[in-house]
Amino acid sequence: MPAVVPAGRSPPVRVRQNGGMDRAAEISAFLRSRRARLSPTDLKAPFDGRVRRVPGLRREEVARLAGISSDYYMRIEQGRSGAVSLEIIDSLALALRLDNVERNHLLNLCGTPTPHHAPELDPQRVRQGLYDLLAVMDSVPAIILGRRTDVLASNRLARALMTDFEALPATHRNYARFILLDPRARELYEDWEQVSAQTTAMLHLDVGRFPDDRQLAELISDLREGCPEFTSFWADQNVHEKDQGEIRFNHAVMGPTVLHYQTLQVPGEADQSVCTYYGAPGSSGEAALAALAAATSSTATRA
């Protein structure tokens, strides 16, 4: 087996002077992390007798697997290559065994800039029909997520399940900020570290999509300062789309409860999605949500 000398982690987040993210630093950190997780023995690469000073694959090994020159791969990893073609992105994704989410993240980091990459992004607004939809969903907690996990809207049951986002200052109505900075979240989520790591991975996706978003850079800076674990989560360079899954809650009203979630993109609204939480039919989670709905309904009536 080749000897491996552990390498220190580089600073997890770099911000440019104009307030956006340092794209070159993000490309470098992501690609280094993806090749570090691969073992040459897994890829059946012959051992050349050289001592490995970094975990995983060397740059030249990735280049060979991707069918490109070592010099070109080095320039890509250092963020000096300019826009990278879709063909090269796909070759790197295959070489590094990226899943579809990771491949799209690499494309956003290295590909041709899109209209999203603007110095100032327009504020996001929720159309009235979506507010009406949330209001009639009285048995299912639901929130509308925007860029950088901003909570653009929430219904009564979602506020009872998590926190009253509507009562927070507009700049603090953010899912990641709640998960990572609110002490109550550590008690609410049974698997807080897993939820926090996934939430951090969601922010990594937005860094690739919106590298010039000053508010995103400020949010990440706040998370680094306020959450001791965030730096470690960020350095993992994982990416995650909030699509579906289950979460274990320790709720003051419901007690220990397992809920599922589904996230649906909003047609015609860029970068908006509706995330709903529910208990499987006939499950204790369904009964717990019904109890929460009844409790919050009676509270609202008394108020």
ABEGO torsion letter per residue (X at the ends): XBBBBBBBBBBABBBBAAGBBBAAAAAAAAAAAAAAABBAAAAGBBBAGBBBABBEBBAAAAAAAAGBBAAAAAAAAAGAAEBBBAAAAAAAAAAAGBBAAAAAAAAAAABBBBAABBABBBBBBBBAAAAAAAAABAABBBBBBBBGGBBABBBAAAAAABBBAAABBAAABBAAAAAAABAAAAAABABAAAAAAAAAAAAAAAAAABAABAAAAAAAAAAAAABAAAAAAAAAGBBBBBABEBBBBBBAAAEBBBBBBBBBBBBGBBGBBBBBBBBBBGBAAAAAAAAAAAAAAAAAAAX
